[in-house]
Amino acid sequence: MTTSPPLHEAKGRKRGDSSTGANGAANGSIAANGHHGTMPEAEPGAFASSVKGETPASSSSRNGAIEVAPPVPGGGVSGTALSCQYQAELSIDNTAFFIEAEKPILIKKLVEVLLLQVNEINMEITEEGVSIRGMESSQIALMDVNLSRGNFCTFTVNRPTTIGLQLPLLRDMMKTAGPGDFFRLYKNVEDEYVHMELFPKSSPLMAAHAKLHFSWKSMDIDMEVIQPPDHLCAGEPTIVMESSRFKELMSEFKNLGEQVELALNTDQHGEHHLLWHVSEASRVMDVWVDSRGDGGSGGRRVTINRNGLQNWRKSFGLKHLDIFSRGSTLSNKIKLWLSETHPACFHYDIEEDMNKGWARFWLAPFAETAAVGN
């Protein structure tokens, strides 16, 4: 089965190998209160990239590795506070950026979804918010995540900054964050290191001590600049359905085959229908969806708009669709934009609020399944 041409061509190579710090701990380990524990090594980046980083001789931190320091009074930034109501007391003029969030769980969810596609990312922090873009190895799936500044109780950017991150390490850091913890991320202008702190929000001593303080040198991940095809997610979506139902369908389908065929039709009464079809040697599954309900648990409603498509039919890889369905933790609804000639767009509004940002994924269909003309 051949696929349509990649969404985007990207070339790159590793420009630097992992190094070992002065204490002999290999890249990919964590230093905590003087003790070292081995962490799982990150697999090669799924998106073509180059990594470069050199650790200063005076530092014991490893390139790409994380140092977990003991709790630091004041959180490591002079005069900082831990709640939006104290923003006026912040003294952060020496930082490139300084952001705080009361919902580390949202960041944890995003990391888990992104890690299924790539291992290394560039996180761009600007006055508008935080954005992450990347492409998985087959170059037929593209992702774009945007978190507006409204997701953070404190958001100050004195200098737009791009941070290179290894997602497996970030995931392991975020695993230590509890639902009631307070999250802080900052970088000083003259410092090569990025700092992340977690505070037990319920503790009366949280203003004085961080529960955990992580520091790492930002990686130089050389990625070709990707401009997301936002025009493919514009206007009225073709399909709007509950994200939990989308996840249920993809979980069922992935056990039957490697691809699913989607067909959009209109009957003689003008009713739009979407058919999901997946099969293997001995089994076939068809799920018929219309605007009255999808036949799933509770008969949950689905909005279908033809958007000029007639007898549209294409096949997509279930591996990618199953990954996209993990975004159901970000929003109760998923929006799909289908096209005759372009990749499909799968879109989640963060917490059902488009002003908070989004997570978008584009997927090219299998080339040999052509759309049927009007």
Buried (B, 14 or more C-beta within 10 A) or exposed (E): EEBBEBBBEBEBEEEBEBBBBEEEBBBBBBBBEEEBEEBEEBEEBBBBBBBBBEBEEEBBBBBBBBBBBEBBEEBBBEEBBBBEEBBEEBEBEBBBBBBBBBBBBBBBBBBBBBBBBBBBBBBBBBEBBBBBBBBBBBBBBBBBBBBBBEBBBBBBBBEEBBBBBBBBBBBBBBEEBEEEBBBBBBBBEEBBBBBBBBBBBEBEEBBBBBBBBBBBBBBBBBBEEBEBBEEBBEEEBBBBBBBBBBBBBBEEBBEBBBBBBBBBBBEEEEEBBBBBBBBEEEEEBEBEBBBEEBEBEEEEBBBBBBBEBEEBBBBBBBBBBBBBBBBBBBBEBBBBBBBEEBBBBBBBBBBEEEEBBBBBBBBBBBEEBEBEEE
